């Protein structure tokens, strides 16, 4: 899976939360800045892999928040 740049990653996470999510684009920019670009890409790849394996997005979200 290709590595995304900061703006692409922030957009990916922002739109992946669906509809009127609780987080703004700025929140994701700040989060990615804190995690670092490589780690944020790893998180994205892990989420995509889990979805491909049939895990439901609400379950993944709940685990990431915990």
C-alpha positions as CSV (number, residue, x, y, z in Angstrom):
1,X,0.0,0.0,0.0
2,X,1.5,3.4,-1.0
3,X,2.5,5.8,1.7
4,X,0.3,8.9,1.8
5,X,1.5,12.5,2.5
6,X,0.2,14.5,5.4
7,X,-2.6,16.2,3.5
8,X,-3.7,12.9,1.9
9,X,-3.7,11.1,5.2
10,X,-5.6,13.8,7.0
11,X,-8.2,13.7,4.3
12,X,-8.4,9.9,4.4
13,X,-9.1,9.8,8.1
14,X,-11.4,12.8,8.0
15,X,-13.6,11.2,5.3
16,X,-13.3,7.7,6.7
17,X,-15.1,8.8,9.9
18,X,-18.2,9.3,7.7
19,X,-20.8,12.0,7.5
20,X,-20.8,14.4,10.4
21,X,-18.0,12.9,12.5
22,X,-16.9,14.5,15.7
23,X,-13.4,15.4,14.4
24,X,-12.4,18.2,12.0
25,X,-9.7,18.0,9.4
26,X,-7.5,20.1,11.7
27,X,-7.8,17.4,14.4
28,X,-6.4,14.8,12.0
29,X,-3.6,17.1,10.9
30,X,-2.6,17.5,14.6
31,X,-2.9,13.8,15.3
32,X,-0.8,12.8,12.3
33,X,1.8,15.4,13.3
34,X,1.9,13.9,16.8
35,X,2.1,10.3,15.5
36,X,4.5,11.0,12.7
37,X,3.8,10.3,9.0
38,X,5.1,6.8,9.0
39,X,3.2,5.6,12.1
40,X,0.0,7.3,10.8
41,X,0.4,5.4,7.5
42,X,0.8,2.2,9.5
43,X,-2.4,2.8,11.4
44,X,-4.2,3.4,8.1
45,X,-2.8,0.3,6.6
46,X,-3.9,-1.7,9.6
47,X,-7.4,-0.4,9.5
48,X,-7.7,-1.1,5.8
49,X,-6.4,-4.6,6.4
50,X,-8.9,-5.3,9.2
51,X,-11.8,-4.1,7.0
52,X,-10.6,-6.3,4.2
53,X,-10.6,-9.2,6.6
54,X,-14.3,-8.5,7.4
55,X,-14.0,-6.6,10.7
56,X,-16.6,-3.9,11.0
57,X,-15.6,-0.3,11.2
58,X,-17.5,0.5,14.4
59,X,-15.5,-2.2,16.2
60,X,-12.2,-0.9,14.9
61,X,-13.1,2.6,15.9
62,X,-14.1,1.5,19.4
63,X,-10.7,-0.3,19.8
64,X,-8.7,2.7,18.6
65,X,-10.5,5.0,21.1
66,X,-9.9,2.6,24.0
